[in-house]
Amino acid sequence: YIARVCVGYGLNSQLGIHHKNEYNRFNLIDDLMEPIRPMLECFTYYLLDGEEYFTLNHRKELINFLNHKKMYISNMIEEYIQQYAAVIAGKKEQFEIPKFEGYEGEFLYVGV
């Protein structure tokens, strides 16, 4: 999803901030996903807690992660990438890193 949003804002996914592998076509995506990674990892931990296998329903829950009720992750990612693109274009001086606070309650809905 982050890759799609970056392409939508005209960002070159190969030009990373910290990731600079010439063979990686997604250096920028790898960099921009780092602040969001803890949310998904925590969600995944609660989703799979006590489960023996990764199932189709688990996969659906992970995909639906972008559409959670309390905080629409897809909207947050869109705003995050939009701010980053504005900084690159020189229209803004800095951008806000996504925050994890307040999101923890959403994990109560895992498996719905």
PyMOL CGO cylinders between C-alpha atoms (Angstrom):
from pymol import cmd
from pymol.cgo import CYLINDER

trace = [
    CYLINDER, 0.00, 0.00, 0.00, 2.84, 2.39, 0.82, 0.3, 1, 1, 1, 1, 1, 1,
    CYLINDER, 2.84, 2.39, 0.82, 4.38, 1.70, -2.59, 0.3, 1, 1, 1, 1, 1, 1,
    CYLINDER, 4.38, 1.70, -2.59, 1.10, 2.57, -4.34, 0.3, 1, 1, 1, 1, 1, 1,
    CYLINDER, 1.10, 2.57, -4.34, 0.75, 5.83, -2.42, 0.3, 1, 1, 1, 1, 1, 1,
    CYLINDER, 0.75, 5.83, -2.42, 4.37, 6.79, -3.16, 0.3, 1, 1, 1, 1, 1, 1,
    CYLINDER, 4.37, 6.79, -3.16, 3.88, 6.17, -6.86, 0.3, 1, 1, 1, 1, 1, 1,
    CYLINDER, 3.88, 6.17, -6.86, 0.69, 8.24, -6.70, 0.3, 1, 1, 1, 1, 1, 1,
    CYLINDER, 0.69, 8.24, -6.70, 2.71, 11.19, -5.38, 0.3, 1, 1, 1, 1, 1, 1,
    CYLINDER, 2.71, 11.19, -5.38, 5.39, 10.74, -8.03, 0.3, 1, 1, 1, 1, 1, 1,
    CYLINDER, 5.39, 10.74, -8.03, 8.10, 9.53, -5.66, 0.3, 1, 1, 1, 1, 1, 1,
    CYLINDER, 8.10, 9.53, -5.66, 10.89, 7.30, -6.97, 0.3, 1, 1, 1, 1, 1, 1,
    CYLINDER, 10.89, 7.30, -6.97, 10.79, 4.16, -4.83, 0.3, 1, 1, 1, 1, 1, 1,
    CYLINDER, 10.79, 4.16, -4.83, 14.42, 3.33, -5.61, 0.3, 1, 1, 1, 1, 1, 1,
    CYLINDER, 14.42, 3.33, -5.61, 15.82, 6.49, -3.98, 0.3, 1, 1, 1, 1, 1, 1,
    CYLINDER, 15.82, 6.49, -3.98, 15.86, 5.65, -0.29, 0.3, 1, 1, 1, 1, 1, 1,
    CYLINDER, 15.86, 5.65, -0.29, 16.79, 7.70, 2.75, 0.3, 1, 1, 1, 1, 1, 1,
    CYLINDER, 16.79, 7.70, 2.75, 18.71, 5.03, 4.67, 0.3, 1, 1, 1, 1, 1, 1,
    CYLINDER, 18.71, 5.03, 4.67, 18.13, 2.00, 2.45, 0.3, 1, 1, 1, 1, 1, 1,
    CYLINDER, 18.13, 2.00, 2.45, 20.50, 2.39, -0.52, 0.3, 1, 1, 1, 1, 1, 1,
    CYLINDER, 20.50, 2.39, -0.52, 20.87, -1.01, -2.11, 0.3, 1, 1, 1, 1, 1, 1,
    CYLINDER, 20.87, -1.01, -2.11, 21.19, -0.58, -5.87, 0.3, 1, 1, 1, 1, 1, 1,
    CYLINDER, 21.19, -0.58, -5.87, 19.39, -3.90, -6.43, 0.3, 1, 1, 1, 1, 1, 1,
    CYLINDER, 19.39, -3.90, -6.43, 16.39, -2.97, -4.25, 0.3, 1, 1, 1, 1, 1, 1,
    CYLINDER, 16.39, -2.97, -4.25, 13.62, -1.27, -6.24, 0.3, 1, 1, 1, 1, 1, 1,
    CYLINDER, 13.62, -1.27, -6.24, 11.84, -0.33, -3.01, 0.3, 1, 1, 1, 1, 1, 1,
    CYLINDER, 11.84, -0.33, -3.01, 14.47, 1.48, -0.92, 0.3, 1, 1, 1, 1, 1, 1,
    CYLINDER, 14.47, 1.48, -0.92, 12.19, 4.45, -0.19, 0.3, 1, 1, 1, 1, 1, 1,
    CYLINDER, 12.19, 4.45, -0.19, 9.24, 2.21, 0.67, 0.3, 1, 1, 1, 1, 1, 1,
    CYLINDER, 9.24, 2.21, 0.67, 11.44, 0.26, 3.09, 0.3, 1, 1, 1, 1, 1, 1,
    CYLINDER, 11.44, 0.26, 3.09, 12.42, 3.54, 4.77, 0.3, 1, 1, 1, 1, 1, 1,
    CYLINDER, 12.42, 3.54, 4.77, 8.91, 4.98, 4.96, 0.3, 1, 1, 1, 1, 1, 1,
    CYLINDER, 8.91, 4.98, 4.96, 7.39, 1.79, 6.34, 0.3, 1, 1, 1, 1, 1, 1,
    CYLINDER, 7.39, 1.79, 6.34, 9.68, 1.71, 9.40, 0.3, 1, 1, 1, 1, 1, 1,
    CYLINDER, 9.68, 1.71, 9.40, 7.53, 4.02, 11.61, 0.3, 1, 1, 1, 1, 1, 1,
    CYLINDER, 7.53, 4.02, 11.61, 4.45, 1.94, 10.78, 0.3, 1, 1, 1, 1, 1, 1,
    CYLINDER, 4.45, 1.94, 10.78, 6.11, -1.45, 11.29, 0.3, 1, 1, 1, 1, 1, 1,
    CYLINDER, 6.11, -1.45, 11.29, 5.61, -1.54, 15.12, 0.3, 1, 1, 1, 1, 1, 1,
    CYLINDER, 5.61, -1.54, 15.12, 1.85, -1.15, 14.68, 0.3, 1, 1, 1, 1, 1, 1,
    CYLINDER, 1.85, -1.15, 14.68, 1.62, -4.04, 12.26, 0.3, 1, 1, 1, 1, 1, 1,
    CYLINDER, 1.62, -4.04, 12.26, 3.98, -6.22, 14.30, 0.3, 1, 1, 1, 1, 1, 1,
    CYLINDER, 3.98, -6.22, 14.30, 1.96, -5.62, 17.48, 0.3, 1, 1, 1, 1, 1, 1,
    CYLINDER, 1.96, -5.62, 17.48, -1.29, -6.30, 15.64, 0.3, 1, 1, 1, 1, 1, 1,
    CYLINDER, -1.29, -6.30, 15.64, 0.19, -9.51, 14.21, 0.3, 1, 1, 1, 1, 1, 1,
    CYLINDER, 0.19, -9.51, 14.21, 1.38, -10.60, 17.65, 0.3, 1, 1, 1, 1, 1, 1,
    CYLINDER, 1.38, -10.60, 17.65, -2.14, -10.29, 19.10, 0.3, 1, 1, 1, 1, 1, 1,
    CYLINDER, -2.14, -10.29, 19.10, -3.71, -11.82, 16.01, 0.3, 1, 1, 1, 1, 1, 1,
    CYLINDER, -3.71, -11.82, 16.01, -1.54, -14.95, 16.17, 0.3, 1, 1, 1, 1, 1, 1,
    CYLINDER, -1.54, -14.95, 16.17, -1.29, -15.22, 19.97, 0.3, 1, 1, 1, 1, 1, 1,
    CYLINDER, -1.29, -15.22, 19.97, -2.10, -18.83, 20.89, 0.3, 1, 1, 1, 1, 1, 1,
    CYLINDER, -2.10, -18.83, 20.89, -2.63, -19.87, 17.27, 0.3, 1, 1, 1, 1, 1, 1,
    CYLINDER, -2.63, -19.87, 17.27, -0.84, -22.89, 15.90, 0.3, 1, 1, 1, 1, 1, 1,
    CYLINDER, -0.84, -22.89, 15.90, -1.09, -22.01, 12.20, 0.3, 1, 1, 1, 1, 1, 1,
    CYLINDER, -1.09, -22.01, 12.20, -1.33, -18.94, 9.99, 0.3, 1, 1, 1, 1, 1, 1,
    CYLINDER, -1.33, -18.94, 9.99, -4.72, -19.26, 8.27, 0.3, 1, 1, 1, 1, 1, 1,
    CYLINDER, -4.72, -19.26, 8.27, -6.67, -17.59, 5.49, 0.3, 1, 1, 1, 1, 1, 1,
    CYLINDER, -6.67, -17.59, 5.49, -8.62, -15.66, 8.13, 0.3, 1, 1, 1, 1, 1, 1,
    CYLINDER, -8.62, -15.66, 8.13, -5.37, -14.37, 9.63, 0.3, 1, 1, 1, 1, 1, 1,
    CYLINDER, -5.37, -14.37, 9.63, -4.33, -13.20, 6.17, 0.3, 1, 1, 1, 1, 1, 1,
    CYLINDER, -4.33, -13.20, 6.17, -7.67, -11.40, 5.74, 0.3, 1, 1, 1, 1, 1, 1,
    CYLINDER, -7.67, -11.40, 5.74, -7.23, -9.70, 9.12, 0.3, 1, 1, 1, 1, 1, 1,
    CYLINDER, -7.23, -9.70, 9.12, -3.76, -8.48, 8.14, 0.3, 1, 1, 1, 1, 1, 1,
    CYLINDER, -3.76, -8.48, 8.14, -5.09, -7.07, 4.87, 0.3, 1, 1, 1, 1, 1, 1,
    CYLINDER, -5.09, -7.07, 4.87, -7.94, -5.41, 6.76, 0.3, 1, 1, 1, 1, 1, 1,
    CYLINDER, -7.94, -5.41, 6.76, -5.36, -3.77, 9.04, 0.3, 1, 1, 1, 1, 1, 1,
    CYLINDER, -5.36, -3.77, 9.04, -5.50, -0.74, 6.73, 0.3, 1, 1, 1, 1, 1, 1,
    CYLINDER, -5.50, -0.74, 6.73, -9.21, -0.27, 7.45, 0.3, 1, 1, 1, 1, 1, 1,
    CYLINDER, -9.21, -0.27, 7.45, -9.40, -0.39, 11.23, 0.3, 1, 1, 1, 1, 1, 1,
    CYLINDER, -9.40, -0.39, 11.23, -12.28, 1.47, 12.82, 0.3, 1, 1, 1, 1, 1, 1,
    CYLINDER, -12.28, 1.47, 12.82, -10.49, 3.60, 15.39, 0.3, 1, 1, 1, 1, 1, 1,
    CYLINDER, -10.49, 3.60, 15.39, -7.69, 4.87, 13.15, 0.3, 1, 1, 1, 1, 1, 1,
    CYLINDER, -7.69, 4.87, 13.15, -7.83, 4.30, 9.43, 0.3, 1, 1, 1, 1, 1, 1,
    CYLINDER, -7.83, 4.30, 9.43, -4.27, 3.24, 8.77, 0.3, 1, 1, 1, 1, 1, 1,
    CYLINDER, -4.27, 3.24, 8.77, -4.69, 3.83, 5.05, 0.3, 1, 1, 1, 1, 1, 1,
    CYLINDER, -4.69, 3.83, 5.05, -5.61, 7.48, 5.70, 0.3, 1, 1, 1, 1, 1, 1,
    CYLINDER, -5.61, 7.48, 5.70, -2.67, 7.88, 8.06, 0.3, 1, 1, 1, 1, 1, 1,
    CYLINDER, -2.67, 7.88, 8.06, -0.29, 6.43, 5.45, 0.3, 1, 1, 1, 1, 1, 1,
    CYLINDER, -0.29, 6.43, 5.45, -1.72, 8.71, 2.75, 0.3, 1, 1, 1, 1, 1, 1,
    CYLINDER, -1.72, 8.71, 2.75, -1.18, 11.80, 4.92, 0.3, 1, 1, 1, 1, 1, 1,
    CYLINDER, -1.18, 11.80, 4.92, 2.29, 10.63, 5.94, 0.3, 1, 1, 1, 1, 1, 1,
    CYLINDER, 2.29, 10.63, 5.94, 3.44, 10.12, 2.33, 0.3, 1, 1, 1, 1, 1, 1,
    CYLINDER, 3.44, 10.12, 2.33, 1.78, 13.37, 1.24, 0.3, 1, 1, 1, 1, 1, 1,
    CYLINDER, 1.78, 13.37, 1.24, 3.78, 15.27, 3.88, 0.3, 1, 1, 1, 1, 1, 1,
    CYLINDER, 3.78, 15.27, 3.88, 7.00, 13.51, 2.84, 0.3, 1, 1, 1, 1, 1, 1,
    CYLINDER, 7.00, 13.51, 2.84, 6.40, 14.37, -0.83, 0.3, 1, 1, 1, 1, 1, 1,
    CYLINDER, 6.40, 14.37, -0.83, 5.78, 18.02, 0.14, 0.3, 1, 1, 1, 1, 1, 1,
    CYLINDER, 5.78, 18.02, 0.14, 9.13, 18.11, 1.95, 0.3, 1, 1, 1, 1, 1, 1,
    CYLINDER, 9.13, 18.11, 1.95, 10.92, 16.61, -1.07, 0.3, 1, 1, 1, 1, 1, 1,
    CYLINDER, 10.92, 16.61, -1.07, 9.22, 19.17, -3.35, 0.3, 1, 1, 1, 1, 1, 1,
    CYLINDER, 9.22, 19.17, -3.35, 10.34, 22.00, -1.06, 0.3, 1, 1, 1, 1, 1, 1,
    CYLINDER, 10.34, 22.00, -1.06, 6.76, 22.98, -0.14, 0.3, 1, 1, 1, 1, 1, 1,
    CYLINDER, 6.76, 22.98, -0.14, 7.19, 22.02, 3.49, 0.3, 1, 1, 1, 1, 1, 1,
    CYLINDER, 7.19, 22.02, 3.49, 10.14, 21.97, 5.89, 0.3, 1, 1, 1, 1, 1, 1,
    CYLINDER, 10.14, 21.97, 5.89, 9.34, 18.81, 7.83, 0.3, 1, 1, 1, 1, 1, 1,
    CYLINDER, 9.34, 18.81, 7.83, 6.80, 16.03, 8.16, 0.3, 1, 1, 1, 1, 1, 1,
    CYLINDER, 6.80, 16.03, 8.16, 5.23, 14.21, 11.09, 0.3, 1, 1, 1, 1, 1, 1,
    CYLINDER, 5.23, 14.21, 11.09, 6.11, 10.59, 11.78, 0.3, 1, 1, 1, 1, 1, 1,
    CYLINDER, 6.11, 10.59, 11.78, 2.99, 8.43, 12.43, 0.3, 1, 1, 1, 1, 1, 1,
    CYLINDER, 2.99, 8.43, 12.43, 2.32, 7.82, 16.12, 0.3, 1, 1, 1, 1, 1, 1,
    CYLINDER, 2.32, 7.82, 16.12, 1.37, 4.56, 17.80, 0.3, 1, 1, 1, 1, 1, 1,
    CYLINDER, 1.37, 4.56, 17.80, -0.26, 6.11, 20.90, 0.3, 1, 1, 1, 1, 1, 1,
    CYLINDER, -0.26, 6.11, 20.90, -3.97, 5.50, 21.22, 0.3, 1, 1, 1, 1, 1, 1,
    CYLINDER, -3.97, 5.50, 21.22, -3.96, 2.67, 18.72, 0.3, 1, 1, 1, 1, 1, 1,
    CYLINDER, -3.96, 2.67, 18.72, -3.52, -0.18, 21.21, 0.3, 1, 1, 1, 1, 1, 1,
    CYLINDER, -3.52, -0.18, 21.21, -7.27, -0.43, 21.89, 0.3, 1, 1, 1, 1, 1, 1,
    CYLINDER, -7.27, -0.43, 21.89, -7.88, -1.52, 18.31, 0.3, 1, 1, 1, 1, 1, 1,
    CYLINDER, -7.88, -1.52, 18.31, -6.19, -4.84, 19.08, 0.3, 1, 1, 1, 1, 1, 1,
    CYLINDER, -6.19, -4.84, 19.08, -9.26, -5.82, 21.11, 0.3, 1, 1, 1, 1, 1, 1,
    CYLINDER, -9.26, -5.82, 21.11, -11.07, -6.29, 17.78, 0.3, 1, 1, 1, 1, 1, 1,
    CYLINDER, -11.07, -6.29, 17.78, -8.61, -8.82, 16.42, 0.3, 1, 1, 1, 1, 1, 1,
    CYLINDER, -8.61, -8.82, 16.42, -10.33, -11.83, 14.94, 0.3, 1, 1, 1, 1, 1, 1,
    CYLINDER, -10.33, -11.83, 14.94, -13.73, -10.15, 14.46, 0.3, 1, 1, 1, 1, 1, 1,
]
cmd.load_cgo(trace, "trace")
